Amino acid sequence: MTETYSKSRQRAENAFSAVQTQAQFFAKNHAAEELEAVAQARDAKTQRLREARLAKESEERMAATAVNTAGVKSR
């Protein structure tokens, strides 16, 4: 089903094809940028949560040590 188009139709088809290709290129770039932003946000949240967990564990160790030393002194 090959159709022959007029020259103006062929030019229009070619121009549309070029615009579509360019739009697809920009859409791919936008998707890649979104993925990178999501990854950066995830990494930042992971780092923040890790720091909070380590601080909490440190406080718990210090509190446990203080309780143990207080118990030893009172004997």
N, CA, C and O atoms as a Tripos MOL2 file, in Angstrom:
@<TRIPOS>MOLECULE
protein
  300   299    75     0     0
PROTEIN
NO_CHARGES

@<TRIPOS>ATOM
      1 N           0.8210   -1.1870    0.0000 N.3       1 MET1
      2 CA          0.0000    0.0000    0.0000 C.3       1 MET1
      3 C           0.8670    1.2530    0.0000 C.2       1 MET1
      4 O           0.7310    2.1210    0.8620 O.2       1 MET1
      5 N           1.7270    1.3270   -0.9460 N.am      2 THR2
      6 CA          2.5600    2.5020   -1.0730 C.3       2 THR2
      7 C           1.7540    3.5940   -1.7580 C.2       2 THR2
      8 O           1.1630    3.3940   -2.8190 O.2       2 THR2
      9 N           1.7500    4.7460   -1.1160 N.am      3 GLU3
     10 CA          1.0250    5.8680   -1.6860 C.3       3 GLU3
     11 C           2.0310    6.9150   -2.1140 C.2       3 GLU3
     12 O           3.0560    7.1040   -1.4580 O.2       3 GLU3
     13 N           1.7530    7.5780   -3.1800 N.am      4 THR4
     14 CA          2.5970    8.6800   -3.6050 C.3       4 THR4
     15 C           1.9060    9.9690   -3.2270 C.2       4 THR4
     16 O           0.7330   10.1910   -3.5270 O.2       4 THR4
     17 N           2.6690   10.8060   -2.5620 N.am      5 TYR5
     18 CA          2.1370   12.0810   -2.1080 C.3       5 TYR5
     19 C           2.7070   13.1950   -2.9640 C.2       5 TYR5
     20 O           3.7240   13.0300   -3.6380 O.2       5 TYR5
     21 N           2.0350   14.3230   -2.9230 N.am      6 SER6
     22 CA          2.5500   15.4930   -3.6160 C.3       6 SER6
     23 C           3.8260   15.9480   -2.9190 C.2       6 SER6
     24 O           4.0980   15.5590   -1.7840 O.2       6 SER6
     25 N           4.5920   16.7620   -3.5990 N.am      7 LYS7
     26 CA          5.8510   17.2380   -3.0200 C.3       7 LYS7
     27 C           5.6100   18.0320   -1.7480 C.2       7 LYS7
     28 O           6.3830   17.9190   -0.7960 O.2       7 LYS7
     29 N           4.5630   18.8250   -1.7140 N.am      8 SER8
     30 CA          4.2870   19.6030   -0.5030 C.3       8 SER8
     31 C           3.9010   18.6730    0.6440 C.2       8 SER8
     32 O           4.2720   18.9180    1.7920 O.2       8 SER8
     33 N           3.1640   17.6150    0.3420 N.am      9 ARG9
     34 CA          2.7990   16.6410    1.3820 C.3       9 ARG9
     35 C           4.0490   15.9150    1.8780 C.2       9 ARG9
     36 O           4.1860   15.6760    3.0780 O.2       9 ARG9
     37 N           4.9500   15.5670    0.9790 N.am     10 GLN10
     38 CA          6.1890   14.8970    1.3720 C.3      10 GLN10
     39 C           7.0320   15.7980    2.2720 C.2      10 GLN10
     40 O           7.5930   15.3440    3.2690 O.2      10 GLN10
     41 N           7.1150   17.0920    1.9060 N.am     11 ARG11
     42 CA          7.8610   18.0440    2.7440 C.3      11 ARG11
     43 C           7.2180   18.1510    4.1190 C.2      11 ARG11
     44 O           7.9120   18.1910    5.1350 O.2      11 ARG11
     45 N           5.8950   18.1960    4.1470 N.am     12 ALA12
     46 CA          5.1870   18.2900    5.4260 C.3      12 ALA12
     47 C           5.4210   17.0320    6.2580 C.2      12 ALA12
     48 O           5.6460   17.1210    7.4650 O.2      12 ALA12
     49 N           5.3690   15.8710    5.6290 N.am     13 GLU13
     50 CA          5.6180   14.6140    6.3410 C.3      13 GLU13
     51 C           7.0390   14.5880    6.9030 C.2      13 GLU13
     52 O           7.2510   14.1690    8.0410 O.2      13 GLU13
     53 N           8.0020   15.0300    6.1130 N.am     14 ASN14
     54 CA          9.3930   15.0630    6.5710 C.3      14 ASN14
     55 C           9.5710   16.0380    7.7240 C.2      14 ASN14
     56 O          10.2720   15.7400    8.6920 O.2      14 ASN14
     57 N           8.9440   17.1910    7.6230 N.am     15 ALA15
     58 CA          9.0490   18.1810    8.6990 C.3      15 ALA15
     59 C           8.4060   17.6480    9.9720 C.2      15 ALA15
     60 O           8.9550   17.8050   11.0630 O.2      15 ALA15
     61 N           7.2550   17.0250    9.8330 N.am     16 PHE16
     62 CA          6.5780   16.4600   11.0000 C.3      16 PHE16
     63 C           7.4230   15.3630   11.6270 C.2      16 PHE16
     64 O           7.5250   15.2760   12.8500 O.2      16 PHE16
     65 N           8.0200   14.5390   10.8060 N.am     17 SER17
     66 CA          8.8770   13.4600   11.3040 C.3      17 SER17
     67 C          10.0570   14.0380   12.0840 C.2      17 SER17
     68 O          10.4310   13.5050   13.1290 O.2      17 SER17
     69 N          10.6410   15.1170   11.5820 N.am     18 ALA18
     70 CA         11.7660   15.7490   12.2730 C.3      18 ALA18
     71 C          11.3220   16.3120   13.6140 C.2      18 ALA18
     72 O          12.0390   16.1890   14.6070 O.2      18 ALA18
     73 N          10.1510   16.9260   13.6510 N.am     19 VAL19
     74 CA          9.6310   17.4840   14.9010 C.3      19 VAL19
     75 C           9.3520   16.3620   15.8950 C.2      19 VAL19
     76 O           9.6620   16.4890   17.0800 O.2      19 VAL19
     77 N           8.7710   15.2690   15.4200 N.am     20 GLN20
     78 CA          8.4820   14.1290   16.2910 C.3      20 GLN20
     79 C           9.7730   13.5550   16.8680 C.2      20 GLN20
     80 O           9.8340   13.2430   18.0580 O.2      20 GLN20
     81 N          10.8030   13.4130   16.0390 N.am     21 THR21
     82 CA         12.0830   12.8820   16.5010 C.3      21 THR21
     83 C          12.6690   13.7960   17.5650 C.2      21 THR21
     84 O          13.1760   13.3260   18.5830 O.2      21 THR21
     85 N          12.6010   15.0850   17.3320 N.am     22 GLN22
     86 CA         13.1250   16.0530   18.2910 C.3      22 GLN22
     87 C          12.3260   16.0030   19.5910 C.2      22 GLN22
     88 O          12.9060   16.0750   20.6740 O.2      22 GLN22
     89 N          11.0240   15.8810   19.4980 N.am     23 ALA23
     90 CA         10.1820   15.8050   20.6970 C.3      23 ALA23
     91 C          10.5000   14.5470   21.4900 C.2      23 ALA23
     92 O          10.5490   14.5840   22.7190 O.2      23 ALA23
     93 N          10.7150   13.4430   20.8030 N.am     24 GLN24
     94 CA         11.0700   12.2000   21.4870 C.3      24 GLN24
     95 C          12.4170   12.3430   22.1820 C.2      24 GLN24
     96 O          12.5980   11.8470   23.2940 O.2      24 GLN24
     97 N          13.3590   13.0170   21.5380 N.am     25 PHE25
     98 CA         14.6770   13.2370   22.1300 C.3      25 PHE25
     99 C          14.5450   14.0410   23.4250 C.2      25 PHE25
    100 O          15.1480   13.6900   24.4390 O.2      25 PHE25
    101 N          13.7640   15.1090   23.3900 N.am     26 PHE26
    102 CA         13.5880   15.9320   24.5860 C.3      26 PHE26
    103 C          12.8250   15.1840   25.6720 C.2      26 PHE26
    104 O          13.0990   15.3630   26.8590 O.2      26 PHE26
    105 N          11.8760   14.3550   25.2780 N.am     27 ALA27
    106 CA         11.1300   13.5610   26.2580 C.3      27 ALA27
    107 C          12.0560   12.5770   26.9580 C.2      27 ALA27
    108 O          11.9490   12.3830   28.1690 O.2      27 ALA27
    109 N          12.9580   11.9560   26.2170 N.am     28 LYS28
    110 CA         13.9220   11.0310   26.8190 C.3      28 LYS28
    111 C          14.8410   11.7700   27.7800 C.2      28 LYS28
    112 O          15.1370   11.2710   28.8650 O.2      28 LYS28
    113 N          15.2930   12.9550   27.3890 N.am     29 ASN29
    114 CA         16.1530   13.7460   28.2730 C.3      29 ASN29
    115 C          15.4080   14.1210   29.5480 C.2      29 ASN29
    116 O          15.9690   14.0640   30.6420 O.2      29 ASN29
    117 N          14.1560   14.5010   29.4030 N.am     30 HIS30
    118 CA         13.3550   14.8910   30.5680 C.3      30 HIS30
    119 C          13.1740   13.7020   31.5050 C.2      30 HIS30
    120 O          13.2650   13.8480   32.7230 O.2      30 HIS30
    121 N          12.9220   12.5400   30.9420 N.am     31 ALA31
    122 CA         12.7580   11.3310   31.7600 C.3      31 ALA31
    123 C          14.0540   11.0070   32.4950 C.2      31 ALA31
    124 O          14.0250   10.6290   33.6660 O.2      31 ALA31
    125 N          15.1790   11.1510   31.8220 N.am     32 ALA32
    126 CA         16.4710   10.8810   32.4580 C.3      32 ALA32
    127 C          16.7260   11.8720   33.5900 C.2      32 ALA32
    128 O          17.2420   11.4940   34.6420 O.2      32 ALA32
    129 N          16.3700   13.1290   33.3830 N.am     33 GLU33
    130 CA         16.5390   14.1400   34.4290 C.3      33 GLU33
    131 C          15.6530   13.8280   35.6300 C.2      33 GLU33
    132 O          16.0760   13.9880   36.7750 O.2      33 GLU33
    133 N          14.4340   13.3870   35.3710 N.am     34 GLU34
    134 CA         13.5330   13.0300   36.4700 C.3      34 GLU34
    135 C          14.0850   11.8550   37.2660 C.2      34 GLU34
    136 O          14.0490   11.8650   38.4970 O.2      34 GLU34
    137 N          14.5910   10.8530   36.5780 N.am     35 LEU35
    138 CA         15.1710    9.6930   37.2680 C.3      35 LEU35
    139 C          16.3650   10.1060   38.1210 C.2      35 LEU35
    140 O          16.5300    9.6240   39.2420 O.2      35 LEU35
    141 N          17.1890   10.9910   37.5960 N.am     36 GLU36
    142 CA         18.3510   11.4660   38.3480 C.3      36 GLU36
    143 C          17.9120   12.2380   39.5870 C.2      36 GLU36
    144 O          18.5000   12.0840   40.6580 O.2      36 GLU36
    145 N          16.8860   13.0660   39.4460 N.am     37 ALA37
    146 CA         16.3830   13.8280   40.5940 C.3      37 ALA37
    147 C          15.8180   12.8970   41.6630 C.2      37 ALA37
    148 O          16.0310   13.1190   42.8550 O.2      37 ALA37
    149 N          15.1070   11.8650   41.2460 N.am     38 VAL38
    150 CA         14.5580   10.8920   42.2000 C.3      38 VAL38
    151 C          15.6890   10.1700   42.9160 C.2      38 VAL38
    152 O          15.6280    9.9630   44.1280 O.2      38 VAL38
    153 N          16.7170    9.7870   42.1760 N.am     39 ALA39
    154 CA         17.8550    9.0860   42.7820 C.3      39 ALA39
    155 C          18.5800    9.9840   43.7780 C.2      39 ALA39
    156 O          18.9740    9.5260   44.8510 O.2      39 ALA39
    157 N          18.7570   11.2490   43.4380 N.am     40 GLN40
    158 CA         19.4210   12.1800   44.3560 C.3      40 GLN40
    159 C          18.5910   12.3810   45.6180 C.2      40 GLN40
    160 O          19.1400   12.4120   46.7190 O.2      40 GLN40
    161 N          17.2920   12.5160   45.4730 N.am     41 ALA41
    162 CA         16.4200   12.6860   46.6400 C.3      41 ALA41
    163 C          16.4690   11.4500   47.5260 C.2      41 ALA41
    164 O          16.5170   11.5610   48.7510 O.2      41 ALA41
    165 N          16.4580   10.2750   46.9090 N.am     42 ARG42
    166 CA         16.5280    9.0230   47.6680 C.3      42 ARG42
    167 C          17.8480    8.9240   48.4250 C.2      42 ARG42
    168 O          17.8670    8.5400   49.5940 O.2      42 ARG42
    169 N          18.9510    9.2700   47.7630 N.am     43 ASP43
    170 CA         20.2610    9.2130   48.4140 C.3      43 ASP43
    171 C          20.3480   10.1900   49.5800 C.2      43 ASP43
    172 O          20.9120    9.8640   50.6250 O.2      43 ASP43
    173 N          19.7920   11.3840   49.4040 N.am     44 ALA44
    174 CA         19.8150   12.3770   50.4820 C.3      44 ALA44
    175 C          18.9890   11.8920   51.6710 C.2      44 ALA44
    176 O          19.4040   12.0430   52.8200 O.2      44 ALA44
    177 N          17.8310   11.3140   51.4000 N.am     45 LYS45
    178 CA         16.9800   10.8100   52.4800 C.3      45 LYS45
    179 C          17.6650    9.6510   53.1990 C.2      45 LYS45
    180 O          17.6160    9.5650   54.4260 O.2      45 LYS45
    181 N          18.2980    8.7660   52.4460 N.am     46 THR46
    182 CA         19.0080    7.6390   53.0520 C.3      46 THR46
    183 C          20.1150    8.1410   53.9650 C.2      46 THR46
    184 O          20.2840    7.6320   55.0730 O.2      46 THR46
    185 N          20.8680    9.1320   53.5100 N.am     47 GLN47
    186 CA         21.9540    9.6920   54.3190 C.3      47 GLN47
    187 C          21.4040   10.3280   55.5960 C.2      47 GLN47
    188 O          21.9600   10.1400   56.6770 O.2      47 GLN47
    189 N          20.3160   11.0790   55.4690 N.am     48 ARG48
    190 CA         19.7150   11.7280   56.6360 C.3      48 ARG48
    191 C          19.2310   10.6880   57.6450 C.2      48 ARG48
    192 O          19.4530   10.8360   58.8460 O.2      48 ARG48
    193 N          18.5730    9.6410   57.1570 N.am     49 LEU49
    194 CA         18.0800    8.5970   58.0540 C.3      49 LEU49
    195 C          19.2290    7.8260   58.7070 C.2      49 LEU49
    196 O          19.1400    7.4560   59.8780 O.2      49 LEU49
    197 N          20.3000    7.5850   57.9600 N.am     50 ARG50
    198 CA         21.4610    6.8940   58.5130 C.3      50 ARG50
    199 C          22.0780    7.7140   59.6430 C.2      50 ARG50
    200 O          22.4220    7.1770   60.6950 O.2      50 ARG50
    201 N          22.2130    9.0190   59.4140 N.am     51 GLU51
    202 CA         22.7820    9.8910   60.4460 C.3      51 GLU51
    203 C          21.8970    9.9120   61.6880 C.2      51 GLU51
    204 O          22.4010    9.8890   62.8110 O.2      51 GLU51
    205 N          20.5860    9.9560   61.4930 N.am     52 ALA52
    206 CA         19.6620    9.9550   62.6350 C.3      52 ALA52
    207 C          19.7600    8.6360   63.3980 C.2      52 ALA52
    208 O          19.7560    8.6330   64.6290 O.2      52 ALA52
    209 N          19.8470    7.5230   62.6820 N.am     53 ARG53
    210 CA         19.9580    6.2150   63.3400 C.3      53 ARG53
    211 C          21.2570    6.1070   64.1220 C.2      53 ARG53
    212 O          21.2580    5.6220   65.2530 O.2      53 ARG53
    213 N          22.3560    6.5490   63.5390 N.am     54 LEU54
    214 CA         23.6440    6.4850   64.2330 C.3      54 LEU54
    215 C          23.6450    7.3690   65.4770 C.2      54 LEU54
    216 O          24.1940    6.9820   66.5090 O.2      54 LEU54
    217 N          23.0390    8.5490   65.3910 N.am     55 ALA55
    218 CA         22.9610    9.4400   66.5510 C.3      55 ALA55
    219 C          22.1240    8.7960   67.6530 C.2      55 ALA55
    220 O          22.4920    8.8540   68.8270 O.2      55 ALA55
    221 N          21.0030    8.1870   67.2820 N.am     56 LYS56
    222 CA         20.1440    7.5220   68.2680 C.3      56 LYS56
    223 C          20.8840    6.3640   68.9260 C.2      56 LYS56
    224 O          20.8280    6.2070   70.1460 O.2      56 LYS56
    225 N          21.5740    5.5560   68.1320 N.am     57 GLU57
    226 CA         22.3230    4.4280   68.6940 C.3      57 GLU57
    227 C          23.4210    4.9120   69.6300 C.2      57 GLU57
    228 O          23.6730    4.2980   70.6670 O.2      57 GLU57
    229 N          24.0670    5.9980   69.2720 N.am     58 SER58
    230 CA         25.1190    6.5600   70.1230 C.3      58 SER58
    231 C          24.5410    7.0350   71.4530 C.2      58 SER58
    232 O          25.1160    6.7850   72.5120 O.2      58 SER58
    233 N          23.4030    7.7200   71.3920 N.am     59 GLU59
    234 CA         22.7490    8.1830   72.6240 C.3      59 GLU59
    235 C          22.3360    7.0020   73.4990 C.2      59 GLU59
    236 O          22.4820    7.0480   74.7210 O.2      59 GLU59
    237 N          21.8240    5.9540   72.8760 N.am     60 GLU60
    238 CA         21.4120    4.7710   73.6370 C.3      60 GLU60
    239 C          22.6120    4.0970   74.3020 C.2      60 GLU60
    240 O          22.5170    3.6500   75.4450 O.2      60 GLU60
    241 N          23.7320    4.0240   73.5960 N.am     61 ARG61
    242 CA         24.9440    3.4440   74.1900 C.3      61 ARG61
    243 C          25.4330    4.2790   75.3590 C.2      61 ARG61
    244 O          25.8290    3.7420   76.3940 O.2      61 ARG61
    245 N          25.4020    5.6000   75.1900 N.am     62 MET62
    246 CA         25.8510    6.4850   76.2670 C.3      62 MET62
    247 C          24.9310    6.3600   77.4790 C.2      62 MET62
    248 O          25.4020    6.3450   78.6160 O.2      62 MET62
    249 N          23.6220    6.2700   77.2400 N.am     63 ALA63
    250 CA         22.6630    6.1240   78.3410 C.3      63 ALA63
    251 C          22.8710    4.7870   79.0460 C.2      63 ALA63
    252 O          22.8100    4.7220   80.2740 O.2      63 ALA63
    253 N          23.1130    3.7310   78.2930 N.am     64 ALA64
    254 CA         23.3430    2.4190   78.8910 C.3      64 ALA64
    255 C          24.6370    2.4210   79.6930 C.2      64 ALA64
    256 O          24.7030    1.8140   80.7620 O.2      64 ALA64
    257 N          25.6530    3.0900   79.1950 N.am     65 THR65
    258 CA         26.9240    3.1790   79.9110 C.3      65 THR65
    259 C          26.7440    3.9720   81.1960 C.2      65 THR65
    260 O          27.3010    3.6110   82.2330 O.2      65 THR65
    261 N          25.9690    5.0510   81.1350 N.am     66 ALA66
    262 CA         25.7300    5.8700   82.3260 C.3      66 ALA66
    263 C          24.9770    5.0670   83.3800 C.2      66 ALA66
    264 O          25.2860    5.1770   84.5670 O.2      66 ALA66
    265 N          24.0090    4.2730   82.9800 N.am     67 VAL67
    266 CA         23.2530    3.4420   83.9180 C.3      67 VAL67
    267 C          24.1770    2.3940   84.5320 C.2      67 VAL67
    268 O          24.1160    2.1430   85.7350 O.2      67 VAL67
    269 N          25.0250    1.7860   83.7180 N.am     68 ASN68
    270 CA         25.9450    0.7650   84.2200 C.3      68 ASN68
    271 C          26.9590    1.3530   85.1920 C.2      68 ASN68
    272 O          27.2430    0.7400   86.2210 O.2      68 ASN68
    273 N          27.5030    2.5090   84.8970 N.am     69 THR69
    274 CA         28.4860    3.1200   85.7970 C.3      69 THR69
    275 C          27.8120    3.6180   87.0670 C.2      69 THR69
    276 O          28.4210    3.5820   88.1360 O.2      69 THR69
    277 N          26.5810    4.0770   86.9760 N.am     70 ALA70
    278 CA         25.8600    4.5200   88.1750 C.3      70 ALA70
    279 C          25.5770    3.3200   89.0680 C.2      70 ALA70
    280 O          25.6510    3.4310   90.2920 O.2      70 ALA70
    281 N          25.2570    2.1920   88.4820 N.am     71 GLY71
    282 CA         24.9980    0.9840   89.2520 C.3      71 GLY71
    283 C          26.2530    0.4700   89.9230 C.2      71 GLY71
    284 O          26.1780   -0.0630   91.0300 O.2      71 GLY71
    285 N          27.3900    0.6120   89.2960 N.am     72 VAL72
    286 CA         28.6580    0.1500   89.8620 C.3      72 VAL72
    287 C          29.0690    1.0550   91.0190 C.2      72 VAL72
    288 O          29.5710    0.5550   92.0250 O.2      72 VAL72
    289 N          28.8760    2.3580   90.9130 N.am     73 LYS73
    290 CA         29.2720    3.3070   91.9600 C.3      73 LYS73
    291 C          28.4240    3.1380   93.2210 C.2      73 LYS73
    292 O          28.9280    3.3210   94.3290 O.2      73 LYS73
    293 N          27.1570    2.7940   93.0700 N.am     74 SER74
    294 CA         26.2770    2.7080   94.2320 C.3      74 SER74
    295 C          26.4660    1.4100   95.0100 C.2      74 SER74
    296 O          25.8940    1.2810   96.0920 O.2      74 SER74
    297 N          27.2090    0.4760   94.5350 N.am     75 ARG75
    298 CA         27.4200   -0.7940   95.2500 C.3      75 ARG75
    299 C          28.3880   -0.6630   96.3350 C.2      75 ARG75
    300 O          28.6730   -1.6390   97.0290 O.2      75 ARG75
@<TRIPOS>BOND
     1     1     2 1
     2     2     3 1
     3     3     4 2
     4     3     5 am
     5     5     6 1
     6     6     7 1
     7     7     8 2
     8     7     9 am
     9     9    10 1
    10    10    11 1
    11    11    12 2
    12    11    13 am
    13    13    14 1
    14    14    15 1
    15    15    16 2
    16    15    17 am
    17    17    18 1
    18    18    19 1
    19    19    20 2
    20    19    21 am
    21    21    22 1
    22    22    23 1
    23    23    24 2
    24    23    25 am
    25    25    26 1
    26    26    27 1
    27    27    28 2
    28    27    29 am
    29    29    30 1
    30    30    31 1
    31    31    32 2
    32    31    33 am
    33    33    34 1
    34    34    35 1
    35    35    36 2
    36    35    37 am
    37    37    38 1
    38    38    39 1
    39    39    40 2
    40    39    41 am
    41    41    42 1
    42    42    43 1
    43    43    44 2
    44    43    45 am
    45    45    46 1
    46    46    47 1
    47    47    48 2
    48    47    49 am
    49    49    50 1
    50    50    51 1
    51    51    52 2
    52    51    53 am
    53    53    54 1
    54    54    55 1
    55    55    56 2
    56    55    57 am
    57    57    58 1
    58    58    59 1
    59    59    60 2
    60    59    61 am
    61    61    62 1
    62    62    63 1
    63    63    64 2
    64    63    65 am
    65    65    66 1
    66    66    67 1
    67    67    68 2
    68    67    69 am
    69    69    70 1
    70    70    71 1
    71    71    72 2
    72    71    73 am
    73    73    74 1
    74    74    75 1
    75    75    76 2
    76    75    77 am
    77    77    78 1
    78    78    79 1
    79    79    80 2
    80    79    81 am
    81    81    82 1
    82    82    83 1
    83    83    84 2
    84    83    85 am
    85    85    86 1
    86    86    87 1
    87    87    88 2
    88    87    89 am
    89    89    90 1
    90    90    91 1
    91    91    92 2
    92    91    93 am
    93    93    94 1
    94    94    95 1
    95    95    96 2
    96    95    97 am
    97    97    98 1
    98    98    99 1
    99    99   100 2
   100    99   101 am
   101   101   102 1
   102   102   103 1
   103   103   104 2
   104   103   105 am
   105   105   106 1
   106   106   107 1
   107   107   108 2
   108   107   109 am
   109   109   110 1
   110   110   111 1
   111   111   112 2
   112   111   113 am
   113   113   114 1
   114   114   115 1
   115   115   116 2
   116   115   117 am
   117   117   118 1
   118   118   119 1
   119   119   120 2
   120   119   121 am
   121   121   122 1
   122   122   123 1
   123   123   124 2
   124   123   125 am
   125   125   126 1
   126   126   127 1
   127   127   128 2
   128   127   129 am
   129   129   130 1
   130   130   131 1
   131   131   132 2
   132   131   133 am
   133   133   134 1
   134   134   135 1
   135   135   136 2
   136   135   137 am
   137   137   138 1
   138   138   139 1
   139   139   140 2
   140   139   141 am
   141   141   142 1
   142   142   143 1
   143   143   144 2
   144   143   145 am
   145   145   146 1
   146   146   147 1
   147   147   148 2
   148   147   149 am
   149   149   150 1
   150   150   151 1
   151   151   152 2
   152   151   153 am
   153   153   154 1
   154   154   155 1
   155   155   156 2
   156   155   157 am
   157   157   158 1
   158   158   159 1
   159   159   160 2
   160   159   161 am
   161   161   162 1
   162   162   163 1
   163   163   164 2
   164   163   165 am
   165   165   166 1
   166   166   167 1
   167   167   168 2
   168   167   169 am
   169   169   170 1
   170   170   171 1
   171   171   172 2
   172   171   173 am
   173   173   174 1
   174   174   175 1
   175   175   176 2
   176   175   177 am
   177   177   178 1
   178   178   179 1
   179   179   180 2
   180   179   181 am
   181   181   182 1
   182   182   183 1
   183   183   184 2
   184   183   185 am
   185   185   186 1
   186   186   187 1
   187   187   188 2
   188   187   189 am
   189   189   190 1
   190   190   191 1
   191   191   192 2
   192   191   193 am
   193   193   194 1
   194   194   195 1
   195   195   196 2
   196   195   197 am
   197   197   198 1
   198   198   199 1
   199   199   200 2
   200   199   201 am
   201   201   202 1
   202   202   203 1
   203   203   204 2
   204   203   205 am
   205   205   206 1
   206   206   207 1
   207   207   208 2
   208   207   209 am
   209   209   210 1
   210   210   211 1
   211   211   212 2
   212   211   213 am
   213   213   214 1
   214   214   215 1
   215   215   216 2
   216   215   217 am
   217   217   218 1
   218   218   219 1
   219   219   220 2
   220   219   221 am
   221   221   222 1
   222   222   223 1
   223   223   224 2
   224   223   225 am
   225   225   226 1
   226   226   227 1
   227   227   228 2
   228   227   229 am
   229   229   230 1
   230   230   231 1
   231   231   232 2
   232   231   233 am
   233   233   234 1
   234   234   235 1
   235   235   236 2
   236   235   237 am
   237   237   238 1
   238   238   239 1
   239   239   240 2
   240   239   241 am
   241   241   242 1
   242   242   243 1
   243   243   244 2
   244   243   245 am
   245   245   246 1
   246   246   247 1
   247   247   248 2
   248   247   249 am
   249   249   250 1
   250   250   251 1
   251   251   252 2
   252   251   253 am
   253   253   254 1
   254   254   255 1
   255   255   256 2
   256   255   257 am
   257   257   258 1
   258   258   259 1
   259   259   260 2
   260   259   261 am
   261   261   262 1
   262   262   263 1
   263   263   264 2
   264   263   265 am
   265   265   266 1
   266   266   267 1
   267   267   268 2
   268   267   269 am
   269   269   270 1
   270   270   271 1
   271   271   272 2
   272   271   273 am
   273   273   274 1
   274   274   275 1
   275   275   276 2
   276   275   277 am
   277   277   278 1
   278   278   279 1
   279   279   280 2
   280   279   281 am
   281   281   282 1
   282   282   283 1
   283   283   284 2
   284   283   285 am
   285   285   286 1
   286   286   287 1
   287   287   288 2
   288   287   289 am
   289   289   290 1
   290   290   291 1
   291   291   292 2
   292   291   293 am
   293   293   294 1
   294   294   295 1
   295   295   296 2
   296   295   297 am
   297   297   298 1
   298   298   299 1
   299   299   300 2
@<TRIPOS>SUBSTRUCTURE
     1 MET1         2 RESIDUE 1 A MET
     2 THR2         6 RESIDUE 1 A THR
     3 GLU3        10 RESIDUE 1 A GLU
     4 THR4        14 RESIDUE 1 A THR
     5 TYR5        18 RESIDUE 1 A TYR
     6 SER6        22 RESIDUE 1 A SER
     7 LYS7        26 RESIDUE 1 A LYS
     8 SER8        30 RESIDUE 1 A SER
     9 ARG9        34 RESIDUE 1 A ARG
    10 GLN10       38 RESIDUE 1 A GLN
    11 ARG11       42 RESIDUE 1 A ARG
    12 ALA12       46 RESIDUE 1 A ALA
    13 GLU13       50 RESIDUE 1 A GLU
    14 ASN14       54 RESIDUE 1 A ASN
    15 ALA15       58 RESIDUE 1 A ALA
    16 PHE16       62 RESIDUE 1 A PHE
    17 SER17       66 RESIDUE 1 A SER
    18 ALA18       70 RESIDUE 1 A ALA
    19 VAL19       74 RESIDUE 1 A VAL
    20 GLN20       78 RESIDUE 1 A GLN
    21 THR21       82 RESIDUE 1 A THR
    22 GLN22       86 RESIDUE 1 A GLN
    23 ALA23       90 RESIDUE 1 A ALA
    24 GLN24       94 RESIDUE 1 A GLN
    25 PHE25       98 RESIDUE 1 A PHE
    26 PHE26      102 RESIDUE 1 A PHE
    27 ALA27      106 RESIDUE 1 A ALA
    28 LYS28      110 RESIDUE 1 A LYS
    29 ASN29      114 RESIDUE 1 A ASN
    30 HIS30      118 RESIDUE 1 A HIS
    31 ALA31      122 RESIDUE 1 A ALA
    32 ALA32      126 RESIDUE 1 A ALA
    33 GLU33      130 RESIDUE 1 A GLU
    34 GLU34      134 RESIDUE 1 A GLU
    35 LEU35      138 RESIDUE 1 A LEU
    36 GLU36      142 RESIDUE 1 A GLU
    37 ALA37      146 RESIDUE 1 A ALA
    38 VAL38      150 RESIDUE 1 A VAL
    39 ALA39      154 RESIDUE 1 A ALA
    40 GLN40      158 RESIDUE 1 A GLN
    41 ALA41      162 RESIDUE 1 A ALA
    42 ARG42      166 RESIDUE 1 A ARG
    43 ASP43      170 RESIDUE 1 A ASP
    44 ALA44      174 RESIDUE 1 A ALA
    45 LYS45      178 RESIDUE 1 A LYS
    46 THR46      182 RESIDUE 1 A THR
    47 GLN47      186 RESIDUE 1 A GLN
    48 ARG48      190 RESIDUE 1 A ARG
    49 LEU49      194 RESIDUE 1 A LEU
    50 ARG50      198 RESIDUE 1 A ARG
    51 GLU51      202 RESIDUE 1 A GLU
    52 ALA52      206 RESIDUE 1 A ALA
    53 ARG53      210 RESIDUE 1 A ARG
    54 LEU54      214 RESIDUE 1 A LEU
    55 ALA55      218 RESIDUE 1 A ALA
    56 LYS56      222 RESIDUE 1 A LYS
    57 GLU57      226 RESIDUE 1 A GLU
    58 SER58      230 RESIDUE 1 A SER
    59 GLU59      234 RESIDUE 1 A GLU
    60 GLU60      238 RESIDUE 1 A GLU
    61 ARG61      242 RESIDUE 1 A ARG
    62 MET62      246 RESIDUE 1 A MET
    63 ALA63      250 RESIDUE 1 A ALA
    64 ALA64      254 RESIDUE 1 A ALA
    65 THR65      258 RESIDUE 1 A THR
    66 ALA66      262 RESIDUE 1 A ALA
    67 VAL67      266 RESIDUE 1 A VAL
    68 ASN68      270 RESIDUE 1 A ASN
    69 THR69      274 RESIDUE 1 A THR
    70 ALA70      278 RESIDUE 1 A ALA
    71 GLY71      282 RESIDUE 1 A GLY
    72 VAL72      286 RESIDUE 1 A VAL
    73 LYS73      290 RESIDUE 1 A LYS
    74 SER74      294 RESIDUE 1 A SER
    75 ARG75      298 RESIDUE 1 A ARG
